[in-house]
Amino acid sequence: MKIGQVLTVDINDIGMSGDGIVRLPNYTIFIPDALTGEICEVEVTSIRENIVRAKLNKIILESTDRQKPICPLFGECGGCDVMHMKYAKQLEFKKNALATILRKNAGYTKPIPTPVASSDQLHYRNKLQMPFGQVRNKPILGFYEKKTHNIVSIYNCFLHAGWGSKVLAITRKFAQDTNQTIYNEKTKKGLLKHLVVRYVDGVMIVALVINGDTVENINVFINELKRAFKKVTVYISINKQHNNVVMGDTFIKASKATYPINVSGITLELGPHSFFQVNDNIREKMFNDLVADIMAVAQPTVIDAFGGVGLIGALCAKAGASVYNIEIEPSAIEDANKLAKNNNLTITNICGDIAEKLPQLLKTLLESKRENIKVILDPPRKGLAVSITEALVETSKIQAFEIYYISCNPPTLTRDMSLMSETFEVVYVKPYDMFPQTQHLETLVKLRTRKIGKRSKLRKP
């Protein structure tokens, strides 16, 4: 086999990233956008030992699971992976991918339910995040081409509603009309780096990420946004670091007003740094399921170990639970305190490192003979620090409690499940399709402390 060789192949399977797979005696071929059961003409693009990558030239026999992507940039833009699959097939693919990685990494072999479907498969995202680029001296905004840092200019993303294209148009015009410089990754020069927007409950939070200290004529930008959306708060995020981190640590509030939002009966404020699930419909379904399960016992004590602004804890407190939020970000704790006050809820918000504060809190609750303890873990994509999994394992040897682990990244989820399997058993795994048209999946796993004498040997990931 050689690069450039054209082959006619039968697609045997779909890989974790959504690529079609062909298994031959000496090679495994991965072909983006190919589906199981299809006969395709492909061209070899790379060979590494027995792993071959190829591009799809032509579909000779098409799968009944295939659909025509609505976006003309599908395959070029790296935002969507599986838009060529009908939605039922997307759910099946994600279910199978999750089952595979659970088996390989965590030894979990029970059946996995089909992911809870999103009511909206398009226009569902409440967050837009795009880098700035430049083409023929004009500013562009877009997504990175898959596995590159080449920006594909986007005017209308089908994962966002109409507000997305309006914001993009306003931002490009502002950058062009006021002669803003655009950051260049190679030269490390230029001002505008990223646009980050959140739009929830009619309220828009905008952050311009810059390689500098200020944005001239920022009021022009603010006024145009307010004319289009009314409830808008604009921040400047200063990030002079030359890495892949989007937001900087310093935020300047460029507009005066802030606006509360209402989510499931809870009033709260979002900042540019606030973590918030991108799909409102799936977030509500998942949180409803989570709170209902937690409140199935009388007077539970809930610890939200990655509390953020405190929404999950607030929903539990509203339902009658005793709630403790732990969060390392001081500004998030300020938001959580404000949330508790504005909603007349009694919640204890703790600022600090989870690996330190969580075991301390569990010990305190143990000493006070507190029962029905539920720990919610919703970490970033990198999962839990080893110090946290170790603390949970050690604490569970003296204190029984349950864990609800929410994850958007199955590899790190299953790694952490494996590390905690010495003292925790899985009660259930429930996936949610938070990200239609992409390979990504949100998963809720419930674990509980094993009974003494039934603890397995610690698995190594």
C-alpha positions as CSV (number, residue, x, y, z in Angstrom):
1,M,0.0,0.0,0.0
2,K,1.3,3.5,-0.8
3,I,0.2,7.1,-0.4
4,G,-2.0,8.2,-3.3
5,Q,-3.2,4.7,-4.0
6,V,-6.9,4.5,-4.9
7,L,-8.9,1.6,-3.4
8,T,-12.5,0.4,-3.5
9,V,-13.4,-0.8,0.0
10,D,-16.3,-2.0,2.1
11,I,-16.7,0.0,5.3
12,N,-16.8,-2.4,8.3
13,D,-17.3,-0.2,11.3
14,I,-17.3,3.4,12.7
15,G,-14.5,4.6,15.0
16,M,-14.7,6.7,18.1
17,S,-14.3,9.9,16.2
18,G,-16.9,9.0,13.6
19,D,-14.5,7.8,10.9
20,G,-15.4,4.8,8.8
21,I,-13.2,1.8,9.3
22,V,-11.9,-0.8,6.9
23,R,-10.1,-3.8,8.5
24,L,-7.7,-5.6,6.2
25,P,-5.3,-8.5,7.0
26,N,-2.3,-6.1,7.4
27,Y,-3.9,-2.7,7.7
28,T,-6.7,-0.7,9.3
29,I,-8.0,2.1,7.2
30,F,-9.8,5.2,8.6
31,I,-11.9,7.3,6.3
32,P,-13.7,10.4,7.5
33,D,-17.4,10.7,6.5
34,A,-17.8,7.0,5.5
35,L,-20.5,4.9,7.1
36,T,-20.8,1.2,7.9
37,G,-22.1,-0.9,5.1
38,E,-21.0,1.5,2.3
39,I,-18.8,0.7,-0.6
40,C,-16.5,3.6,-1.3
41,E,-13.6,4.7,-3.5
42,V,-10.9,6.1,-1.2
43,E,-7.4,7.6,-1.7
44,V,-4.6,6.8,0.8
45,T,-3.3,10.0,2.4
46,S,-1.0,8.7,5.2
47,I,0.5,5.4,6.4
48,R,2.0,4.8,9.8
49,E,2.9,1.1,10.4
50,N,-0.4,-0.7,10.0
51,I,-2.6,2.4,10.4
52,V,-3.8,4.0,7.1
53,R,-5.8,7.2,6.6
54,A,-7.6,7.9,3.5
55,K,-10.0,10.5,2.0
56,L,-13.4,9.7,0.6
57,N,-13.4,10.1,-3.2
58,K,-16.8,8.6,-4.1
59,I,-19.6,6.6,-2.5
60,I,-20.4,3.6,-4.8
61,L,-23.1,2.1,-2.5
62,E,-24.7,4.5,0.0
63,S,-25.9,3.6,3.5
64,T,-29.6,4.2,4.4
65,D,-28.2,6.0,7.5
66,R,-26.7,8.7,5.4
67,Q,-28.1,12.2,5.0
68,K,-27.0,15.3,3.1
69,P,-25.4,17.7,5.6
70,I,-27.3,21.0,5.7
71,C,-24.0,23.0,6.1
72,P,-22.0,23.6,3.0
73,L,-18.8,23.7,5.0
74,F,-19.2,20.2,6.5
75,G,-15.9,18.3,6.0
76,E,-14.0,21.6,5.8
77,C,-14.9,23.2,9.1
78,G,-13.9,21.2,12.2
79,G,-17.0,22.1,14.1
80,C,-19.2,19.1,13.2
81,D,-18.1,15.4,12.8
82,V,-21.3,13.4,12.1
83,M,-23.7,15.7,10.3
84,H,-23.7,13.1,7.4
85,M,-25.5,10.6,9.7
86,K,-29.2,10.7,10.3
87,Y,-30.0,11.6,13.9
88,A,-31.0,8.1,15.0
89,K,-27.6,6.8,13.7
90,Q,-25.8,9.6,15.5
91,L,-27.3,8.3,18.8
92,E,-26.5,4.7,18.0
93,F,-22.9,5.6,17.1
94,K,-22.4,7.5,20.4
95,K,-24.0,4.7,22.4
96,N,-21.6,2.2,20.9
97,A,-18.6,4.4,21.2
98,L,-19.4,5.0,24.9
99,A,-19.9,1.3,25.5
100,T,-16.6,0.5,23.9
101,I,-14.5,2.9,26.0
102,L,-16.3,1.9,29.2
103,R,-15.4,-1.7,28.6
104,K,-11.8,-1.0,27.6
105,N,-10.9,1.6,30.3
106,A,-13.2,0.8,33.2
107,G,-14.2,-2.9,32.7
108,Y,-17.8,-1.9,32.6
109,T,-19.8,-4.4,30.4
110,K,-23.4,-3.7,31.3
111,P,-25.7,-2.5,28.5
112,I,-25.7,1.3,27.8
113,P,-29.0,3.1,27.1
114,T,-29.4,5.1,24.0
115,P,-28.5,8.7,24.7
116,V,-31.3,11.0,25.7
117,A,-32.1,12.9,22.5
118,S,-31.9,16.6,22.1
119,S,-35.2,18.2,21.1
120,D,-33.2,20.5,18.8
121,Q,-30.5,18.9,16.6
122,L,-29.6,22.2,15.0
123,H,-29.5,25.8,16.4
124,Y,-29.1,24.4,20.0
125,R,-25.9,26.0,21.2
126,N,-26.1,28.9,23.6
127,K,-22.4,29.6,23.3
128,L,-20.3,30.8,20.4
129,Q,-16.5,30.8,20.6
130,M,-14.4,31.6,17.5
131,P,-10.9,32.8,16.8
132,F,-10.2,35.9,14.7
133,G,-8.3,35.6,11.4
134,Q,-7.5,37.7,8.4
135,V,-8.0,37.1,4.7
136,R,-6.9,39.8,2.1
137,N,-6.6,42.3,5.0
138,K,-10.2,41.8,6.1
139,P,-11.1,40.3,9.5
140,I,-12.8,36.9,9.6
141,L,-14.2,34.7,12.4
142,G,-14.6,31.0,12.2
143,F,-13.7,27.5,13.4
144,Y,-10.4,25.7,12.9
145,E,-10.2,23.2,10.1
146,K,-10.0,19.8,11.7
147,K,-6.5,19.0,13.2
148,T,-5.1,22.4,12.0
149,H,-5.1,26.0,13.1
150,N,-6.3,27.2,9.7
151,I,-9.4,29.2,10.2
152,V,-12.4,28.5,8.1
153,S,-14.5,31.7,7.8
154,I,-18.0,31.3,9.1
155,Y,-21.0,33.5,8.5
156,N,-23.7,31.2,9.6
157,C,-23.2,28.2,11.9
158,F,-26.1,25.8,11.9
159,L,-25.4,24.8,15.5
160,H,-26.3,28.3,16.6
161,A,-29.6,30.1,16.1
162,G,-30.0,33.4,14.2
163,W,-28.4,35.4,16.9
164,G,-25.0,33.8,16.0
165,S,-24.8,35.2,12.5
166,K,-25.9,38.6,13.7
167,V,-23.1,38.7,16.3
168,L,-20.6,37.6,13.8
169,A,-21.6,40.3,11.3
170,I,-21.6,43.0,14.0
171,T,-18.1,41.9,15.2
172,R,-16.5,41.7,11.7
173,K,-17.9,45.1,10.8
174,F,-16.6,46.7,14.0
175,A,-13.2,45.2,13.5
176,Q,-13.1,46.4,9.9
177,D,-14.6,49.9,10.4
178,T,-12.4,50.7,13.4
179,N,-9.2,49.2,11.9
180,Q,-8.6,46.7,14.7
181,T,-5.5,44.6,14.3
182,I,-5.9,40.8,14.2
183,Y,-3.7,38.5,16.2
184,N,-1.4,36.3,14.2
185,E,-0.2,33.1,15.8
186,K,3.1,33.1,13.9
187,T,4.2,36.7,14.5
188,K,2.5,36.9,18.0
189,K,1.3,40.4,17.0
190,G,-2.1,41.9,16.6
191,L,-4.9,42.6,19.1
192,L,-8.1,40.6,18.5
193,K,-7.8,36.9,19.4
194,H,-11.2,35.4,20.1
195,L,-14.8,36.2,20.3
196,V,-16.7,34.4,23.0
197,V,-20.5,34.9,23.3
198,R,-23.1,33.3,25.6
199,Y,-26.9,33.9,24.9
200,V,-29.3,32.5,27.5
201,D,-32.8,33.6,28.3
202,G,-32.6,36.6,26.1
203,V,-29.4,37.9,27.8
204,M,-26.1,38.1,25.9
205,I,-22.7,38.1,27.5
206,V,-19.9,39.0,25.1
207,A,-16.1,38.8,25.7
208,L,-13.5,40.1,23.3
209,V,-10.2,38.3,24.0
210,I,-7.3,40.5,23.2
211,N,-3.5,40.5,23.1
212,G,-3.2,43.9,24.7
213,D,-4.7,46.1,27.4
214,T,-7.6,47.9,25.8
215,V,-9.8,48.0,22.7
216,E,-10.2,51.5,21.1
217,N,-13.7,52.5,20.1
218,I,-15.2,49.7,22.1
219,N,-18.4,51.8,22.6
220,V,-19.1,51.5,18.9
221,F,-19.2,47.7,19.4
222,I,-21.3,47.9,22.5
223,N,-23.9,50.2,20.9
224,E,-24.3,48.0,17.8
225,L,-24.8,44.9,20.0
226,K,-27.4,46.7,22.2
227,R,-29.3,47.9,19.1
228,A,-29.5,44.3,18.0
229,F,-30.1,42.5,21.3
230,K,-30.9,45.0,24.0
231,K,-29.7,43.0,27.0
232,V,-26.0,42.8,26.4
233,T,-23.0,42.9,28.7
234,V,-19.5,43.3,27.1
235,Y,-16.2,42.3,28.7
236,I,-12.6,42.5,27.5
237,S,-10.5,39.5,28.4
238,I,-6.8,40.2,28.4
239,N,-4.7,37.2,27.3
240,K,-1.2,38.0,26.3
241,Q,-0.1,34.4,26.6
242,H,0.8,32.7,23.3
243,N,-0.8,29.3,23.9
244,N,-4.1,27.4,23.2
245,V,-5.9,28.9,26.2
246,V,-8.7,31.1,25.0
247,M,-9.6,33.4,28.0
248,G,-7.2,35.4,30.0
249,D,-7.2,35.8,33.8
250,T,-8.1,39.5,33.7
251,F,-11.5,40.7,32.7
252,I,-12.5,44.4,32.2
253,K,-16.2,45.1,32.2
254,A,-16.7,47.4,29.2
255,S,-20.4,48.0,29.5
256,K,-22.2,49.0,32.7
257,A,-25.4,46.9,32.9
258,T,-25.7,43.2,33.9
259,Y,-28.8,41.2,33.5
260,P,-30.1,38.2,35.5
261,I,-31.4,35.1,33.8
262,N,-33.9,32.5,34.9
263,V,-33.0,28.9,34.6
264,S,-35.5,26.2,35.9
265,G,-36.9,28.7,38.4
266,I,-33.5,29.9,39.6
267,T,-32.4,33.5,39.1
268,L,-28.7,33.9,38.5
269,E,-26.1,36.0,36.6
270,L,-23.5,34.6,34.2
271,G,-20.1,36.1,33.7
272,P,-17.7,35.6,30.8
273,H,-15.9,32.9,32.8
274,S,-19.0,31.0,34.0
275,F,-19.2,27.4,33.1
276,F,-22.7,26.6,31.7
277,Q,-23.9,23.7,29.5
278,V,-24.2,24.7,25.9
279,N,-27.6,22.9,25.2
280,D,-30.4,24.3,27.3
281,N,-32.8,21.5,26.4
282,I,-30.4,18.7,27.4
283,R,-29.2,20.5,30.5
284,E,-32.7,20.8,31.8
285,K,-33.4,17.1,31.1
286,M,-30.2,16.0,32.7
287,F,-30.5,18.3,35.8
288,N,-34.2,17.2,36.3
289,D,-33.1,13.5,36.3
290,L,-30.2,14.3,38.6
291,V,-32.2,16.2,41.2
292,A,-35.0,13.7,41.1
293,D,-32.6,10.8,41.8
294,I,-30.8,12.8,44.6
295,M,-34.2,13.7,46.2
296,A,-35.4,10.1,46.2
297,V,-34.2,9.8,49.8
298,A,-35.2,12.0,52.7
299,Q,-33.1,15.0,53.6
300,P,-30.0,14.3,51.5
301,T,-26.8,16.3,52.0
302,V,-25.4,17.4,48.6
303,I,-21.8,18.4,47.9
304,D,-21.3,20.0,44.5
305,A,-17.6,19.7,44.2
306,F,-17.2,21.8,41.0
307,G,-20.0,24.2,42.0
308,G,-19.3,27.0,39.6
309,V,-22.0,29.6,39.9
310,G,-24.0,27.1,42.0
311,L,-27.0,26.1,39.7
312,I,-27.1,22.4,40.5
313,G,-26.7,23.0,44.2
314,A,-29.5,25.7,44.0
315,L,-31.9,23.2,42.3
316,C,-31.1,20.7,45.1
317,A,-31.5,23.2,47.8
318,K,-34.8,24.4,46.4
319,A,-36.0,20.7,46.5
320,G,-35.1,20.5,50.2
321,A,-31.5,19.2,50.3
322,S,-28.7,20.6,52.5
323,V,-26.2,21.9,50.0
324,Y,-22.4,22.6,50.0
325,N,-20.7,24.0,46.9
326,I,-16.9,23.8,46.5
327,E,-15.3,25.9,43.8
328,I,-11.6,27.1,43.4
329,E,-12.5,30.2,41.4
330,P,-13.2,33.1,43.8
331,S,-15.3,35.0,41.3
332,A,-17.5,32.0,40.9
333,I,-18.0,31.7,44.6
334,E,-19.1,35.4,44.6
335,D,-21.6,34.5,42.0
336,A,-22.8,31.5,44.0
337,N,-23.2,33.6,47.1
338,K,-25.2,36.1,45.1
339,L,-27.4,33.3,43.7
340,A,-28.2,31.9,47.1
341,K,-29.1,35.3,48.4
342,N,-31.3,36.3,45.4
343,N,-33.2,33.0,45.5
344,N,-33.5,33.0,49.3
345,L,-31.7,29.7,49.6
346,T,-29.5,28.4,52.4
347,I,-26.3,27.1,50.7
348,T,-22.8,26.9,52.1
349,N,-20.3,28.0,49.4
350,I,-16.6,27.0,50.0
351,C,-13.7,28.5,48.1
352,G,-10.7,26.3,47.7
353,D,-9.0,23.3,46.1
354,I,-11.4,20.4,45.9
355,A,-8.7,17.8,46.7
356,E,-8.3,19.6,50.0
357,K,-11.8,20.9,50.8
358,L,-13.8,17.8,49.8
359,P,-12.2,15.3,52.3
360,Q,-12.3,17.9,55.0
361,L,-16.0,18.4,54.4
362,L,-16.7,14.7,54.3
363,K,-14.9,14.2,57.6
364,T,-16.9,17.0,59.2
365,L,-20.2,15.5,58.0
366,L,-19.1,12.1,59.2
367,E,-18.3,13.4,62.7
368,S,-21.8,15.1,62.8
369,K,-23.3,11.7,61.8
370,R,-24.8,13.1,58.6
371,E,-26.4,10.4,56.3
372,N,-27.5,10.3,52.7
373,I,-24.4,12.1,51.4
374,K,-24.4,12.8,47.6
375,V,-21.3,14.2,45.9
376,I,-21.7,15.8,42.4
377,L,-18.6,15.9,40.2
378,D,-18.7,18.0,37.0
379,P,-15.0,18.5,36.2
380,P,-13.5,20.1,33.1
381,R,-12.6,17.9,30.1
382,K,-9.3,16.8,31.7
383,G,-11.3,15.0,34.4
384,L,-10.3,14.7,38.1
385,A,-6.8,15.3,39.4
386,V,-5.3,12.1,40.9
387,S,-5.3,13.8,44.3
388,I,-9.1,14.0,44.1
389,T,-9.7,10.4,43.1
390,E,-7.3,9.3,45.9
391,A,-9.1,11.5,48.4
392,L,-12.5,10.1,47.4
393,V,-11.2,6.5,47.6
394,E,-9.6,7.0,51.0
395,T,-12.6,8.9,52.5
396,S,-15.0,6.2,51.2
397,K,-13.2,3.6,53.3
398,I,-14.6,5.3,56.4
399,Q,-17.7,7.1,55.1
400,A,-20.3,5.7,52.7
401,F,-21.6,8.2,50.1
402,E,-22.7,8.3,46.5
403,I,-21.2,10.1,43.5
404,Y,-22.9,11.6,40.5
405,Y,-20.1,12.2,37.9
406,I,-21.1,14.4,34.9
407,S,-18.6,14.3,32.0
408,C,-18.3,15.5,28.5
409,N,-15.2,13.5,27.8
410,P,-15.5,9.6,28.0
411,P,-11.7,8.9,28.1
412,T,-11.1,10.9,31.3
413,L,-14.5,9.8,32.8
414,T,-13.6,6.1,32.3
415,R,-10.0,6.7,33.6
416,D,-11.4,8.2,36.8
417,M,-14.0,5.4,37.2
418,S,-11.2,2.9,37.0
419,L,-9.1,4.7,39.6
420,M,-12.1,4.7,42.0
421,S,-13.2,1.2,41.4
422,E,-11.4,-0.1,44.5
423,T,-14.2,1.3,46.7
424,F,-16.9,2.4,44.3
425,E,-19.3,0.4,42.2
426,V,-21.4,1.8,39.2
427,V,-25.1,2.1,39.8
428,Y,-25.9,3.3,36.3
429,V,-24.6,5.1,33.2
430,K,-26.9,7.5,31.4
431,P,-25.7,9.4,28.3
432,Y,-27.2,12.6,27.1
433,D,-26.8,14.1,23.6
434,M,-25.6,17.5,24.6
435,F,-23.8,18.0,21.3
436,P,-25.8,16.9,18.2
437,Q,-23.9,16.7,14.9
438,T,-20.6,16.2,16.7
439,Q,-18.9,13.1,18.1
440,H,-19.2,14.5,21.6
441,L,-21.4,13.2,24.4
442,E,-22.4,14.1,27.9
443,T,-22.6,11.2,30.4
444,L,-24.0,11.0,33.9
445,V,-22.6,8.1,36.0
446,K,-23.9,7.2,39.5
447,L,-21.4,5.4,41.8
448,R,-21.8,4.3,45.4
449,T,-19.5,3.0,48.0
450,R,-19.0,-0.7,47.9
451,K,-19.9,-2.8,50.9
452,I,-17.1,-4.0,53.1
453,G,-15.8,-7.3,51.8
454,K,-17.0,-6.6,48.2
455,R,-14.3,-4.2,47.2
456,S,-12.4,-5.0,44.0
457,K,-8.7,-4.7,43.4
458,L,-7.8,-1.2,42.2
459,R,-7.8,-1.1,38.4
460,K,-5.1,0.6,36.5
461,P,-6.2,2.8,33.6
